[in-house]
Amino acid sequence: MKFTHSLKMYEDALGLIPMGTSTFSRNPNLYVIGASPLFIEKAKGCRVYDVDGNEFIDYSMSLGVINLGYADPRVNAAAKQGIDDGLVFTLSCPEESRLAAKLKQIIPCAEMVRFSKNGSDVCEGAVRLARNFTKKSKVITVGGYHGFHDWFIASTPRNKGIPAEMSAWVIPHNYNDLAAIATTIKAQAHEIAALVMEPVITVEPQEGFLEGIRRLTAEHNIVLIFDEMKTGFRLSLGGAQRYFKVTPDLACFAKGLSNGFPLSALAGKKSLMEQFGDEQCFFSASYATEKCSLNAALKTIEIIENEPVIEHIWKMGTILKEGLIRLVAKHGLEQIIKVIGLAPMQHLVFSPVDDLSVNEIRSYLQQECVKRGLLFVGYHHPSYAHQPKDIEDTLKIYDEAFGLLHKAIVGKDLKSLITGKPISAFGVRR
């Protein structure tokens, strides 16, 4: 398998775009440069085609954005109609209110809705509402990722260019550690405006964890914000809050909402959301109401409502996860690879062994999966387009790749078998 064009494009891109891409999670350093595709030409269903003409089964599905499948013709047709109508206007279009009404119908916390273009924006908007409403400033985060804006990134290692004092307003906590969160809330509730969390990250919530978070925040006048970028329109039509029956005060959505078209939504209680009616509590985006993406979202939701999309995603994910667990055991890799998470958004979590780092192990596995037509990224977002044959083919590839991985570890020659530049970055949820 050749990657000649990918490598040439990468060299050119580095001189034009810092890191070679504008999206961190598409960073070429997350791939084995020289033994993996770096640029995708097109995609259809659950398959992507790189600039060298290679075909791969894909489970990232554009970082979890695609839930129906790439280039769904019904969604594309609706989006194209929005383009033909003029795309974006001097005033709002009727589809904005239609989509808001639909989201109010299906999302438990949604009494009002505001739209934007990406997840970072609506997470920022949610925190602003919470701070204005409570007249408090601190924010608890619980192990997830909430975008690149200063309020959050100040508390992470990726904080260059942000005033150091901003980190004092964020209190990070580990997922599933309810006791520690409760201690912080009881000690600092008078300063804490919001608790922001992804309701599911990689592992599942322990029994009573989400319910405990809801109870603590309600008792101490803290706004509970669910970041449902990955869980929305995937675990259920109404997101994790409907699946787990725990309703936050505010929730942020984007991925899965419009099957790849750029749109995000902030939904929540009227008492909080109506603050945006005050011109001094500001949240705006010039392209928030472009008709193409609004149409795409309306069509995507219509399909999910009328076809067994969520059921299929769970079914395919369950078959894949159970198969992966069997293969990890078959090849004696239980101490190195764990298959965790809910079926619609499962992860392979790696542990170092001997003198091998996690990224070296991932690099070799990625390289061997790519050779066999699977774009390995370390996690799986099954879509409506994935069919049983795709899962079967995927498990055959993993069977071969896991066998080779075990052999390379036992033979202590894994490093020498990596034919490209090993992965040198970690994802945003490291």
DOTORMI-530530 format. One record per residue (C-alpha): x, y, z; residue number from 1. Coordinates in pm, 1 decimal, padded with zeros to 6 digits. Layout:
# residues N
+----------+----------+----------+-----+
|       px |       py |       pz |  nr |
+----------+----------+----------+-----+
|        X |        Y |        Z | NUM |
...
+----------+----------+----------+-----+
END
This chain:
# residues 430
+----------+----------+----------+-----+
|       px |       py |       pz |  nr |
+----------+----------+----------+-----+
|  00000.0 |  00000.0 |  00000.0 |   1 |
|  00150.1 |  00333.2 | -00111.5 |   2 |
|  00112.7 |  00675.1 |  00055.0 |   3 |
|  00317.8 |  00882.1 | -00188.3 |   4 |
|  00060.1 |  01156.0 | -00239.3 |   5 |
| -00021.5 |  01172.8 |  00133.4 |   6 |
|  00342.9 |  01231.0 |  00219.7 |   7 |
|  00388.8 |  01497.3 | -00048.7 |   8 |
|  00071.8 |  01676.5 |  00061.9 |   9 |
|  00188.9 |  01659.9 |  00422.7 |  10 |
|  00523.7 |  01817.1 |  00336.2 |  11 |
|  00345.7 |  02095.7 |  00147.1 |  12 |
|  00086.3 |  02146.5 |  00421.5 |  13 |
|  00351.9 |  02194.1 |  00690.6 |  14 |
|  00472.2 |  02504.3 |  00509.0 |  15 |
|  00121.3 |  02646.0 |  00490.9 |  16 |
| -00072.9 |  02527.4 |  00796.8 |  17 |
|  00081.4 |  02488.3 |  01144.8 |  18 |
|  00085.1 |  02114.8 |  01228.9 |  19 |
| -00037.4 |  02049.4 |  00872.7 |  20 |
| -00406.2 |  02069.5 |  00964.5 |  21 |
| -00650.0 |  02307.2 |  01133.2 |  22 |
| -00810.9 |  02032.3 |  01347.1 |  23 |
| -00595.3 |  01887.4 |  01624.4 |  24 |
| -00764.4 |  01546.7 |  01620.1 |  25 |
| -00678.0 |  01515.5 |  01249.1 |  26 |
| -00315.2 |  01583.9 |  01335.9 |  27 |
| -00082.1 |  01366.1 |  01121.3 |  28 |
|  00124.2 |  01299.3 |  01434.4 |  29 |
| -00162.7 |  01080.9 |  01556.5 |  30 |
| -00079.7 |  00846.1 |  01267.6 |  31 |
|  00225.0 |  00648.7 |  01155.1 |  32 |
|  00362.9 |  00892.2 |  00898.5 |  33 |
|  00476.5 |  00689.1 |  00600.1 |  34 |
|  00267.2 |  00383.0 |  00683.3 |  35 |
| -00076.9 |  00537.9 |  00716.2 |  36 |
| -00301.6 |  00771.5 |  00515.6 |  37 |
| -00281.1 |  01139.5 |  00608.5 |  38 |
| -00539.3 |  01295.0 |  00374.1 |  39 |
| -00883.5 |  01166.9 |  00272.9 |  40 |
| -01013.4 |  01240.1 | -00077.5 |  41 |
| -01371.3 |  01121.3 | -00029.9 |  42 |
| -01595.3 |  00898.3 |  00181.0 |  43 |
| -01914.9 |  00699.6 |  00139.3 |  44 |
| -02107.3 |  00495.1 |  00391.8 |  45 |
| -01851.6 |  00364.0 |  00640.7 |  46 |
| -01553.7 |  00376.0 |  00405.7 |  47 |
| -01297.2 |  00643.9 |  00332.6 |  48 |
| -01068.5 |  00678.5 |  00030.7 |  49 |
| -00732.7 |  00851.6 |  00066.6 |  50 |
| -00547.9 |  01069.9 | -00184.8 |  51 |
| -00350.5 |  00765.6 | -00302.5 |  52 |
| -00667.8 |  00573.7 | -00390.6 |  53 |
| -00657.6 |  00337.8 | -00091.5 |  54 |
| -00984.7 |  00226.3 |  00066.2 |  55 |
| -01042.7 |  00179.4 |  00439.6 |  56 |
| -01321.6 |  00080.1 |  00675.7 |  57 |
| -01358.1 |  00374.6 |  00913.4 |  58 |
| -01484.2 |  00387.7 |  01273.0 |  59 |
| -01378.7 |  00736.9 |  01372.4 |  60 |
| -01656.4 |  00859.2 |  01140.1 |  61 |
| -01502.1 |  01205.4 |  01126.2 |  62 |
| -01431.4 |  01220.8 |  01501.7 |  63 |
| -01782.5 |  01097.8 |  01584.8 |  64 |
| -01958.5 |  01352.3 |  01363.6 |  65 |
| -02116.5 |  01099.7 |  01124.9 |  66 |
| -02388.0 |  00870.5 |  01262.0 |  67 |
| -02589.3 |  00785.0 |  00948.0 |  68 |
| -02287.8 |  00725.8 |  00724.1 |  69 |
| -02078.7 |  00947.1 |  00501.1 |  70 |
| -02256.3 |  01129.2 |  00217.5 |  71 |
| -02607.4 |  01013.6 |  00304.5 |  72 |
| -02800.4 |  01113.6 | -00010.4 |  73 |
| -03114.2 |  01224.1 |  00176.3 |  74 |
| -02923.7 |  01456.1 |  00407.9 |  75 |
| -02712.2 |  01585.6 |  00119.9 |  76 |
| -03021.9 |  01663.5 | -00085.4 |  77 |
| -03174.7 |  01861.2 |  00201.5 |  78 |
| -02849.4 |  02050.9 |  00250.3 |  79 |
| -02818.3 |  02128.3 | -00120.6 |  80 |
| -03168.1 |  02275.2 | -00116.8 |  81 |
| -03050.2 |  02514.4 |  00152.4 |  82 |
| -02757.5 |  02615.1 | -00067.1 |  83 |
| -02983.4 |  02667.1 | -00369.2 |  84 |
| -03215.2 |  02884.8 | -00157.2 |  85 |
| -02927.6 |  03123.1 | -00088.4 |  86 |
| -02757.3 |  02961.0 |  00214.2 |  87 |
| -02734.3 |  03253.7 |  00458.1 |  88 |
| -02942.0 |  03570.8 |  00467.8 |  89 |
| -02965.8 |  03917.9 |  00619.1 |  90 |
| -03233.4 |  03780.7 |  00854.8 |  91 |
| -03288.5 |  03436.2 |  01005.9 |  92 |
| -03461.3 |  03161.2 |  00812.1 |  93 |
| -03771.1 |  02967.3 |  00931.0 |  94 |
| -03572.5 |  02644.6 |  00960.9 |  95 |
| -03394.1 |  02782.8 |  01267.8 |  96 |
| -03718.4 |  02786.6 |  01467.1 |  97 |
| -03831.1 |  02455.4 |  01320.8 |  98 |
| -03511.9 |  02285.9 |  01437.2 |  99 |
| -03530.1 |  02449.8 |  01780.3 | 100 |
| -03886.1 |  02319.3 |  01820.8 | 101 |
| -03775.2 |  01969.1 |  01720.6 | 102 |
| -03486.2 |  01972.1 |  01969.7 | 103 |
| -03721.0 |  02093.7 |  02242.8 | 104 |
| -03939.8 |  01793.4 |  02166.7 | 105 |
| -03666.1 |  01529.3 |  02188.9 | 106 |
| -03407.1 |  01660.5 |  02440.3 | 107 |
| -03526.2 |  01643.9 |  02803.7 | 108 |
| -03357.2 |  01964.4 |  02923.6 | 109 |
| -03440.1 |  02169.5 |  02614.1 | 110 |
| -03688.8 |  02447.8 |  02689.5 | 111 |
| -03500.4 |  02691.6 |  02465.1 | 112 |
| -03220.7 |  02648.6 |  02209.1 | 113 |
| -02942.0 |  02859.3 |  02059.2 | 114 |
| -02731.3 |  02756.1 |  01757.6 | 115 |
| -02368.3 |  02802.7 |  01662.6 | 116 |
| -02110.1 |  02623.5 |  01448.7 | 117 |
| -01885.1 |  02412.3 |  01670.9 | 118 |
| -01875.4 |  02250.9 |  02010.3 | 119 |
| -01627.5 |  02489.7 |  02168.4 | 120 |
| -01864.0 |  02780.6 |  02109.1 | 121 |
| -02169.8 |  02631.6 |  02275.9 | 122 |
| -01967.2 |  02505.5 |  02573.0 | 123 |
| -01836.9 |  02861.4 |  02616.0 | 124 |
| -02193.9 |  02991.1 |  02592.1 | 125 |
| -02316.6 |  02746.0 |  02855.7 | 126 |
| -02048.7 |  02849.9 |  03103.5 | 127 |
| -02126.6 |  03217.9 |  03041.4 | 128 |
| -02495.2 |  03157.9 |  03117.3 | 129 |
| -02409.4 |  02972.2 |  03438.2 | 130 |
| -02176.0 |  03244.5 |  03561.5 | 131 |
| -02420.7 |  03523.0 |  03486.2 | 132 |
| -02711.6 |  03335.9 |  03645.9 | 133 |
| -02536.4 |  03233.6 |  03968.4 | 134 |
| -02309.0 |  03538.8 |  04000.3 | 135 |
| -02027.9 |  03292.7 |  04077.0 | 136 |
| -01712.4 |  03224.5 |  03874.9 | 137 |
| -01555.2 |  02882.4 |  03931.8 | 138 |
| -01629.3 |  02579.2 |  03714.6 | 139 |
| -01581.5 |  02211.5 |  03797.5 | 140 |
| -01479.6 |  01990.1 |  03503.7 | 141 |
| -01496.7 |  01611.7 |  03519.7 | 142 |
| -01229.9 |  01448.7 |  03307.5 | 143 |
| -01357.6 |  01541.3 |  02962.4 | 144 |
| -01272.7 |  01780.2 |  02679.8 | 145 |
| -01479.8 |  02093.4 |  02625.6 | 146 |
| -01314.5 |  02282.0 |  02341.7 | 147 |
| -01027.0 |  02520.9 |  02289.1 | 148 |
| -01164.1 |  02834.2 |  02459.3 | 149 |
| -00965.3 |  02992.8 |  02742.0 | 150 |
| -01209.9 |  02911.5 |  03023.3 | 151 |
| -01134.8 |  02538.0 |  02981.2 | 152 |
| -00792.6 |  02507.1 |  02818.1 | 153 |
| -00640.6 |  02724.5 |  03093.4 | 154 |
| -00669.0 |  02420.4 |  03322.4 | 155 |
| -00494.0 |  02179.2 |  03083.0 | 156 |
| -00129.4 |  02130.6 |  02975.8 | 157 |
| -00224.6 |  02289.2 |  02639.9 | 158 |
| -00248.5 |  02633.9 |  02799.5 | 159 |
|  00021.8 |  02841.2 |  02629.8 | 160 |
| -00097.9 |  03189.1 |  02539.1 | 161 |
| -00355.6 |  03198.3 |  02818.7 | 162 |
| -00311.2 |  03411.0 |  03133.8 | 163 |
| -00204.5 |  03175.2 |  03411.4 | 164 |
| -00451.7 |  03323.0 |  03657.2 | 165 |
| -00743.0 |  03186.7 |  03454.4 | 166 |
| -00663.3 |  02832.2 |  03567.8 | 167 |
| -00771.9 |  02928.7 |  03920.3 | 168 |
| -01132.9 |  02944.0 |  03800.9 | 169 |
| -01140.3 |  02578.9 |  03689.3 | 170 |
| -01141.0 |  02281.8 |  03926.8 | 171 |
| -01066.6 |  01955.1 |  03739.0 | 172 |
| -01189.2 |  01623.6 |  03880.1 | 173 |
| -01169.9 |  01261.9 |  03768.7 | 174 |
| -01469.4 |  01087.9 |  03616.6 | 175 |
| -01659.2 |  00853.4 |  03852.3 | 176 |
| -01494.8 |  01008.1 |  04163.6 | 177 |
| -01817.5 |  01127.3 |  04324.7 | 178 |
| -01667.0 |  01149.1 |  04673.2 | 179 |
| -01397.1 |  01397.1 |  04567.8 | 180 |
| -01646.9 |  01605.9 |  04370.8 | 181 |
| -01880.0 |  01615.3 |  04670.1 | 182 |
| -01595.8 |  01732.1 |  04894.6 | 183 |
| -01511.0 |  02016.6 |  04656.7 | 184 |
| -01871.2 |  02125.1 |  04619.3 | 185 |
| -01937.5 |  02128.9 |  04991.3 | 186 |
| -01623.9 |  02335.5 |  05053.6 | 187 |
| -01652.6 |  02582.4 |  04764.0 | 188 |
| -02018.9 |  02588.9 |  04657.6 | 189 |
| -02036.5 |  02963.3 |  04723.8 | 190 |
| -01781.1 |  03013.8 |  04440.9 | 191 |
| -01884.2 |  02741.8 |  04191.9 | 192 |
| -02111.1 |  02848.5 |  03906.2 | 193 |
| -02120.1 |  02527.6 |  03703.4 | 194 |
| -02019.2 |  02167.2 |  03675.2 | 195 |
| -01940.4 |  02074.8 |  03314.3 | 196 |
| -01902.0 |  01712.9 |  03210.6 | 197 |
| -01931.2 |  01462.6 |  02932.5 | 198 |
| -02189.9 |  01218.6 |  03072.6 | 199 |
| -01985.9 |  00932.9 |  02922.3 | 200 |
| -01618.6 |  00958.3 |  02828.5 | 201 |
| -01448.4 |  00621.3 |  02778.5 | 202 |
| -01574.6 |  00420.4 |  03075.5 | 203 |
| -01936.8 |  00392.2 |  03176.3 | 204 |
| -02066.1 |  00588.6 |  03476.8 | 205 |
| -02069.5 |  00391.4 |  03798.9 | 206 |
| -02408.0 |  00325.2 |  03953.5 | 207 |
| -02540.2 |  00643.4 |  04108.8 | 208 |
| -02261.3 |  00868.4 |  03974.3 | 209 |
| -02466.1 |  01084.2 |  03737.8 | 210 |
| -02757.9 |  01088.6 |  03981.0 | 211 |
| -02522.3 |  01197.7 |  04258.7 | 212 |
| -02384.6 |  01478.8 |  04043.7 | 213 |
| -02737.7 |  01595.6 |  03968.1 | 214 |
| -02834.0 |  01594.4 |  04334.4 | 215 |
| -02522.6 |  01779.4 |  04453.5 | 216 |
| -02545.2 |  02053.3 |  04191.9 | 217 |
| -02915.6 |  02110.0 |  04255.0 | 218 |
| -02860.7 |  02135.0 |  04630.0 | 219 |
| -02583.0 |  02394.3 |  04599.1 | 220 |
| -02710.2 |  02628.2 |  04325.2 | 221 |
| -02460.7 |  02497.7 |  04068.5 | 222 |
| -02562.7 |  02476.6 |  03703.0 | 223 |
| -02517.1 |  02124.0 |  03566.2 | 224 |
| -02397.5 |  02126.9 |  03204.8 | 225 |
| -02377.7 |  01807.9 |  02997.3 | 226 |
| -02135.2 |  01822.3 |  02705.8 | 227 |
| -02317.6 |  01582.1 |  02473.0 | 228 |
| -02095.4 |  01622.8 |  02166.4 | 229 |
| -02019.6 |  01252.0 |  02149.3 | 230 |
| -02329.3 |  01109.0 |  02320.2 | 231 |
| -02598.6 |  01315.7 |  02150.1 | 232 |
| -02794.7 |  01138.9 |  01874.0 | 233 |
| -02583.9 |  00827.3 |  01938.9 | 234 |
| -02672.8 |  00670.5 |  02274.5 | 235 |
| -03033.3 |  00774.1 |  02214.3 | 236 |
| -03216.0 |  01035.9 |  02010.2 | 237 |
| -03228.0 |  01261.0 |  02317.1 | 238 |
| -02867.1 |  01194.0 |  02414.0 | 239 |
| -02715.3 |  01053.6 |  02731.8 | 240 |
| -02958.9 |  01251.6 |  02946.7 | 241 |
| -03247.2 |  01055.0 |  02800.9 | 242 |
| -03056.3 |  00725.6 |  02804.6 | 243 |
| -02951.7 |  00759.3 |  03171.6 | 244 |
| -03264.4 |  00952.8 |  03278.0 | 245 |
| -03060.1 |  01231.2 |  03436.4 | 246 |
| -03157.3 |  01579.4 |  03316.7 | 247 |
| -02900.1 |  01861.4 |  03329.8 | 248 |
| -02976.0 |  02232.9 |  03333.5 | 249 |
| -02793.6 |  02296.5 |  03006.1 | 250 |
| -02660.3 |  02067.1 |  02734.1 | 251 |
| -02429.9 |  02113.9 |  02435.1 | 252 |
| -02467.5 |  01921.7 |  02109.1 | 253 |
| -02295.5 |  01911.7 |  01770.7 | 254 |
| -02163.3 |  01574.8 |  01650.2 | 255 |
| -02440.1 |  01357.7 |  01511.2 | 256 |
| -02685.6 |  01646.7 |  01496.7 | 257 |
| -02652.1 |  01707.1 |  01123.2 | 258 |
| -02448.7 |  01410.3 |  00994.9 | 259 |
| -02137.1 |  01610.9 |  00921.4 | 260 |
| -02269.0 |  01953.9 |  00833.6 | 261 |
| -02133.4 |  02229.4 |  01062.6 | 262 |
| -02386.8 |  02302.4 |  01334.5 | 263 |
| -02392.6 |  02303.3 |  01714.3 | 264 |
| -02669.4 |  02364.8 |  01963.9 | 265 |
| -02694.5 |  02483.8 |  02323.0 | 266 |
| -03018.0 |  02371.2 |  02486.2 | 267 |
| -03151.4 |  02414.9 |  02835.2 | 268 |
| -03391.6 |  02555.1 |  03088.3 | 269 |
| -03572.6 |  02874.2 |  02991.8 | 270 |
| -03464.1 |  03050.2 |  03311.7 | 271 |
| -03102.6 |  03010.9 |  03200.9 | 272 |
| -03133.9 |  03037.1 |  02823.6 | 273 |
| -03345.7 |  03353.2 |  02823.7 | 274 |
| -03045.8 |  03545.5 |  02957.5 | 275 |
| -02927.9 |  03560.9 |  02596.2 | 276 |
| -03225.2 |  03788.8 |  02535.0 | 277 |
| -03027.2 |  04049.9 |  02724.8 | 278 |
| -02788.8 |  04213.4 |  02476.7 | 279 |
| -02525.4 |  04242.2 |  02751.0 | 280 |
| -02512.0 |  03861.3 |  02793.2 | 281 |
| -02366.0 |  03805.8 |  02450.2 | 282 |
| -02351.9 |  03497.6 |  02228.0 | 283 |
| -02355.2 |  03522.6 |  01850.0 | 284 |
| -02217.7 |  03369.6 |  01528.4 | 285 |
| -02260.5 |  03504.2 |  01175.3 | 286 |
| -02303.7 |  03158.4 |  01022.3 | 287 |
| -02515.3 |  03003.7 |  01299.5 | 288 |
| -02833.7 |  03020.7 |  01092.2 | 289 |
| -02710.0 |  02915.2 |  00748.8 | 290 |
| -02983.8 |  02707.9 |  00590.1 | 291 |
| -02770.6 |  02423.2 |  00453.6 | 292 |
| -02679.7 |  02283.1 |  00796.5 | 293 |
| -03020.4 |  02353.2 |  00950.3 | 294 |
| -03181.2 |  02153.7 |  00668.7 | 295 |
| -02927.5 |  01876.1 |  00716.7 | 296 |
| -03007.5 |  01856.3 |  01087.8 | 297 |
| -03382.7 |  01845.2 |  01028.6 | 298 |
| -03339.1 |  01562.4 |  00778.6 | 299 |
| -03094.0 |  01373.0 |  01000.9 | 300 |
| -03334.7 |  01381.9 |  01295.4 | 301 |
| -03625.3 |  01279.2 |  01070.9 | 302 |
| -03429.8 |  00971.1 |  00959.9 | 303 |
| -03332.4 |  00879.6 |  01317.0 | 304 |
| -03694.7 |  00914.1 |  01426.6 | 305 |
| -03836.0 |  00701.0 |  01145.2 | 306 |
| -03570.5 |  00431.7 |  01101.7 | 307 |
| -03390.0 |  00202.3 |  01351.5 | 308 |
| -03071.2 |  00410.7 |  01345.3 | 309 |
| -02990.0 |  00407.2 |  01717.6 | 310 |
| -03088.9 |  00041.8 |  01750.1 | 311 |
| -02858.0 | -00049.4 |  01461.0 | 312 |
| -02564.9 |  00147.8 |  01603.3 | 313 |
| -02601.9 | -00033.4 |  01935.8 | 314 |
| -02633.1 | -00371.8 |  01762.6 | 315 |
| -02325.2 | -00328.4 |  01542.5 | 316 |
| -02129.9 | -00184.1 |  01833.3 | 317 |
| -02218.6 | -00476.1 |  02058.1 | 318 |
| -02109.2 | -00735.1 |  01799.8 | 319 |
| -01782.6 | -00547.0 |  01746.1 | 320 |
| -01708.7 | -00499.5 |  02115.9 | 321 |
| -01780.4 | -00861.1 |  02207.7 | 322 |
| -01565.0 | -00976.8 |  01917.2 | 323 |
| -01276.2 | -00752.3 |  02019.7 | 324 |
| -01287.5 | -00877.4 |  02378.7 | 325 |
| -01266.6 | -01237.1 |  02250.0 | 326 |
| -00973.1 | -01154.9 |  02023.2 | 327 |
| -00779.2 | -00974.7 |  02295.7 | 328 |
| -00813.6 | -01287.5 |  02511.5 | 329 |
| -00733.8 | -01521.3 |  02220.1 | 330 |
| -00399.0 | -01349.7 |  02161.0 | 331 |
| -00307.2 | -01308.1 |  02527.1 | 332 |
| -00314.8 | -00928.1 |  02519.0 | 333 |
| -00534.9 | -00868.6 |  02825.2 | 334 |
| -00257.7 | -00685.8 |  03014.2 | 335 |
| -00192.9 | -00453.8 |  02720.0 | 336 |
| -00535.6 | -00385.0 |  02563.2 | 337 |
| -00866.6 | -00320.0 |  02735.6 | 338 |
| -01192.1 | -00284.7 |  02541.4 | 339 |
| -01407.3 | -00041.1 |  02735.3 | 340 |
| -01707.1 |  00188.0 |  02700.7 | 341 |
| -02062.8 |  00159.5 |  02576.2 | 342 |
| -02115.5 | -00019.4 |  02245.3 | 343 |
| -02191.3 |  00296.0 |  02038.5 | 344 |
| -01866.9 |  00468.2 |  02148.6 | 345 |
| -01612.8 |  00209.7 |  02259.1 | 346 |
| -01237.5 |  00246.8 |  02308.7 | 347 |
| -00922.3 |  00037.9 |  02305.3 | 348 |
| -00712.7 |  00148.1 |  02601.7 | 349 |
| -00345.4 |  00050.5 |  02594.4 | 350 |
| -00087.6 | -00007.1 |  02867.4 | 351 |
|  00289.8 |  00004.4 |  02816.9 | 352 |
|  00485.6 | -00320.1 |  02839.6 | 353 |
|  00857.3 | -00376.3 |  02894.2 | 354 |
|  01032.7 | -00088.1 |  02715.8 | 355 |
|  00743.0 | -00024.8 |  02475.8 | 356 |
|  00539.0 |  00293.3 |  02511.8 | 357 |
|  00166.6 |  00317.5 |  02448.0 | 358 |
|  00228.9 |  00510.6 |  02126.6 | 359 |
|  00474.8 |  00251.9 |  01997.6 | 360 |
|  00220.6 | -00025.1 |  02054.4 | 361 |
| -00052.7 |  00183.2 |  01891.2 | 362 |
|  00177.6 |  00262.7 |  01598.4 | 363 |
|  00248.5 | -00099.4 |  01517.6 | 364 |
| -00116.9 | -00199.0 |  01550.4 | 365 |
| -00228.8 |  00094.4 |  01336.8 | 366 |
|  00026.7 |  00011.4 |  01070.1 | 367 |
| -00085.5 | -00352.7 |  01046.2 | 368 |
| -00456.7 | -00260.4 |  01042.3 | 369 |
| -00400.1 | -00003.6 |  00767.0 | 370 |
| -00221.6 | -00264.6 |  00552.5 | 371 |
| -00538.3 | -00472.2 |  00567.9 | 372 |
| -00784.9 | -00192.5 |  00493.1 | 373 |
| -00888.4 | -00071.8 |  00841.1 | 374 |
| -00819.5 |  00286.8 |  00948.1 | 375 |
| -00728.3 |  00223.1 |  01311.6 | 376 |
| -00765.4 |  00522.7 |  01545.9 | 377 |
| -00810.0 |  00350.5 |  01883.6 | 378 |
| -01184.6 |  00394.0 |  01921.7 | 379 |
| -01501.1 |  00289.3 |  01739.4 | 380 |
| -01812.6 |  00490.1 |  01652.6 | 381 |
| -02034.0 |  00246.4 |  01461.9 | 382 |
| -02279.3 |  00413.1 |  01225.9 | 383 |
| -02603.4 |  00327.9 |  01049.7 | 384 |
| -02388.2 |  00251.9 |  00742.9 | 385 |
| -02185.9 | -00023.7 |  00912.8 | 386 |
| -02329.0 | -00362.1 |  00823.3 | 387 |
| -02262.1 | -00710.7 |  00967.4 | 388 |
| -02016.1 | -00784.9 |  00683.7 | 389 |
| -01816.2 | -00473.7 |  00775.6 | 390 |
| -01797.3 | -00588.0 |  01137.4 | 391 |
| -01696.3 | -00937.6 |  01025.2 | 392 |
| -01420.5 | -00797.4 |  00802.7 | 393 |
| -01304.7 | -00569.1 |  01081.8 | 394 |
| -01274.0 | -00853.0 |  01331.5 | 395 |
| -01075.8 | -01059.7 |  01078.9 | 396 |
| -00830.4 | -00772.0 |  01042.8 | 397 |
| -00798.6 | -00731.8 |  01419.2 | 398 |
| -00746.5 | -01107.3 |  01453.6 | 399 |
| -00445.2 | -01091.0 |  01222.4 | 400 |
| -00312.6 | -00764.7 |  01366.3 | 401 |
| -00345.3 | -00876.4 |  01730.5 | 402 |
| -00160.8 | -01197.5 |  01643.6 | 403 |
|  00123.1 | -01000.8 |  01487.9 | 404 |
|  00127.5 | -00760.0 |  01783.0 | 405 |
|  00162.8 | -01045.9 |  02030.3 | 406 |
|  00442.1 | -01199.6 |  01823.9 | 407 |
|  00627.3 | -00866.9 |  01800.5 | 408 |
|  00603.6 | -00809.9 |  02175.3 | 409 |
|  00724.3 | -01160.8 |  02260.0 | 410 |
|  01000.9 | -01134.4 |  02001.7 | 411 |
|  01103.7 | -00794.0 |  02138.8 | 412 |
|  01136.7 | -00651.6 |  01788.2 | 413 |
|  00823.4 | -00436.0 |  01767.0 | 414 |
|  01014.0 | -00108.4 |  01740.0 | 415 |
|  01213.6 | -00227.9 |  01441.8 | 416 |
|  00893.9 | -00344.5 |  01268.9 | 417 |
|  00737.5 |  00003.2 |  01262.3 | 418 |
|  00805.5 |  00116.2 |  00906.1 | 419 |
|  00702.4 |  00482.6 |  00938.1 | 420 |
|  00747.1 |  00758.9 |  01192.3 | 421 |
|  00572.7 |  00638.1 |  01511.3 | 422 |
|  00272.4 |  00822.6 |  01655.8 | 423 |
|  00405.5 |  01117.2 |  01855.4 | 424 |
|  00088.3 |  01283.9 |  01986.7 | 425 |
| -00203.2 |  01200.5 |  02213.5 | 426 |
| -00567.5 |  01281.2 |  02156.0 | 427 |
| -00752.9 |  01566.2 |  02325.5 | 428 |
| -00875.3 |  01330.4 |  02600.5 | 429 |
| -00528.9 |  01186.2 |  02662.4 | 430 |
+----------+----------+----------+-----+
END
